Each structure stands twice: as structure tokens, then as C-alpha cells.
């Protein structure tokens, strides 16, 4: 086995690990986005849309939405 094939295998393995980490990141962002939406829905049902918590969740949801848009543009 030559050094080139070993190095190529290591590069491919590292790419696979990186892709797995990106996919885990994307799944976490989607989960957090869904959680923020659910919390906002609960607060909205209670008529608490002017609270600091609701506004913080709105900002967080917006940020996560932007991240999800970028991930989708990249095919993740």
C-alpha cells in the first residue's frame, strides 16, 4: 500500500466525519427551531406576545431560520 492511498483514505475518512458533524449540526438547528416555534406558540396562546421571553424566542427563531436557509442553499 502506497503512502498516497493511505493519505487519500485518511482524507476521505476526515471528509466523512466532517459531513457527519455538519449533518448533526443541521439536525440540532432544526430541532432548536422547532422548539422555539412551539414555545412561541404556547406564549401566543397565553396572550404573552409582548414579553421579553417571546421577543428573545422570536430573535432566536429568526437567527436559526437564517442558518437553516443557508444550510438548505448548500444542500444540507
DRENVEX-468713 format. One record per residue (C-alpha): chain; residue number from 1; residue in one letter; z, x, y. Coordinates in nm, 3 decimals. Example, Ala and Ser with C-alpha at 12.3 -4.5 7.8 and 13.67 -1.06 7.14 Angstrom:
BEGIN
+-------+-----+-----+---------+---------+---------+
: chain :   n : res :       w :       u :       v :
+-------+-----+-----+---------+---------+---------+
:     A :   1 :   a :   0.780 :   1.230 :  -0.450 :
:     A :   2 :   s :   0.714 :   1.367 :  -0.106 :
+-------+-----+-----+---------+---------+---------+
This chain:
BEGIN
+-------+-----+-----+---------+---------+---------+
: chain :   n : res :       w :       u :       v :
+-------+-----+-----+---------+---------+---------+
:     A :   1 :   x :   0.000 :   0.000 :   0.000 :
:     A :   2 :   x :  -0.104 :   0.150 :   0.333 :
:     A :   3 :   x :   0.104 :   0.159 :   0.648 :
:     A :   4 :   x :  -0.148 :  -0.072 :   0.817 :
:     A :   5 :   x :  -0.096 :  -0.353 :   0.564 :
:     A :   6 :   x :   0.280 :  -0.318 :   0.585 :
:     A :   7 :   x :   0.270 :  -0.329 :   0.963 :
:     A :   8 :   x :   0.034 :  -0.626 :   0.953 :
:     A :   9 :   x :   0.267 :  -0.810 :   0.718 :
:     A :  10 :   x :   0.562 :  -0.740 :   0.945 :
:     A :  11 :   x :   0.368 :  -0.867 :   1.247 :
:     A :  12 :   x :   0.267 :  -1.183 :   1.061 :
:     A :  13 :   x :   0.626 :  -1.241 :   0.948 :
:     A :  14 :   x :   0.753 :  -1.196 :   1.303 :
:     A :  15 :   x :   0.491 :  -1.442 :   1.431 :
:     A :  16 :   x :   0.605 :  -1.693 :   1.169 :
:     A :  17 :   x :   0.970 :  -1.651 :   1.275 :
:     A :  18 :   x :   0.874 :  -1.691 :   1.640 :
:     A :  19 :   x :   0.680 :  -2.009 :   1.564 :
:     A :  20 :   x :   0.978 :  -2.147 :   1.372 :
:     A :  21 :   x :   1.203 :  -2.074 :   1.672 :
:     A :  22 :   x :   0.957 :  -2.242 :   1.909 :
:     A :  23 :   x :   0.941 :  -2.547 :   1.683 :
:     A :  24 :   x :   1.323 :  -2.560 :   1.664 :
:     A :  25 :   x :   1.337 :  -2.532 :   2.044 :
:     A :  26 :   x :   1.084 :  -2.815 :   2.084 :
:     A :  27 :   x :   1.277 :  -3.035 :   1.840 :
:     A :  28 :   x :   1.600 :  -2.968 :   2.029 :
:     A :  29 :   x :   1.441 :  -3.057 :   2.361 :
:     A :  30 :   x :   1.305 :  -3.383 :   2.214 :
:     A :  31 :   x :   1.648 :  -3.467 :   2.075 :
:     A :  32 :   x :   1.819 :  -3.394 :   2.408 :
:     A :  33 :   x :   1.558 :  -3.601 :   2.592 :
:     A :  34 :   x :   1.620 :  -3.898 :   2.363 :
:     A :  35 :   x :   1.994 :  -3.863 :   2.404 :
:     A :  36 :   x :   1.964 :  -3.858 :   2.783 :
:     A :  37 :   x :   1.745 :  -4.169 :   2.775 :
:     A :  38 :   x :   1.997 :  -4.352 :   2.554 :
:     A :  39 :   x :   2.287 :  -4.256 :   2.780 :
:     A :  40 :   x :   2.094 :  -4.369 :   3.087 :
:     A :  41 :   x :   2.012 :  -4.699 :   2.916 :
:     A :  42 :   x :   2.382 :  -4.752 :   2.841 :
:     A :  43 :   x :   2.478 :  -4.679 :   3.202 :
:     A :  44 :   x :   2.198 :  -4.904 :   3.330 :
:     A :  45 :   x :   2.324 :  -5.188 :   3.108 :
:     A :  46 :   x :   2.667 :  -5.143 :   3.269 :
:     A :  47 :   x :   2.517 :  -5.153 :   3.618 :
:     A :  48 :   x :   2.615 :  -4.791 :   3.682 :
:     A :  49 :   x :   2.283 :  -4.655 :   3.808 :
:     A :  50 :   x :   2.434 :  -4.518 :   4.129 :
:     A :  51 :   x :   2.691 :  -4.297 :   3.959 :
:     A :  52 :   x :   2.684 :  -3.919 :   3.963 :
:     A :  53 :   x :   2.658 :  -3.917 :   3.585 :
:     A :  54 :   x :   2.346 :  -4.133 :   3.591 :
:     A :  55 :   x :   2.187 :  -3.914 :   3.856 :
:     A :  56 :   x :   2.268 :  -3.599 :   3.662 :
:     A :  57 :   x :   2.117 :  -3.751 :   3.349 :
:     A :  58 :   x :   1.809 :  -3.852 :   3.547 :
:     A :  59 :   x :   1.763 :  -3.494 :   3.669 :
:     A :  60 :   x :   1.823 :  -3.357 :   3.319 :
:     A :  61 :   x :   1.575 :  -3.604 :   3.167 :
:     A :  62 :   x :   1.317 :  -3.510 :   3.430 :
:     A :  63 :   x :   1.359 :  -3.140 :   3.354 :
:     A :  64 :   x :   1.334 :  -3.200 :   2.980 :
:     A :  65 :   x :   1.027 :  -3.416 :   3.038 :
:     A :  66 :   x :   0.856 :  -3.129 :   3.220 :
:     A :  67 :   x :   0.939 :  -2.893 :   2.934 :
:     A :  68 :   x :   0.803 :  -3.143 :   2.681 :
:     A :  69 :   x :   0.483 :  -3.179 :   2.884 :
:     A :  70 :   x :   0.433 :  -2.804 :   2.878 :
:     A :  71 :   x :   0.508 :  -2.782 :   2.507 :
:     A :  72 :   x :   0.253 :  -3.058 :   2.443 :
:     A :  73 :   x :  -0.008 :  -2.876 :   2.652 :
:     A :  74 :   x :   0.047 :  -2.573 :   2.424 :
:     A :  75 :   x :   0.021 :  -2.781 :   2.109 :
:     A :  76 :   x :   0.388 :  -2.760 :   2.023 :
+-------+-----+-----+---------+---------+---------+
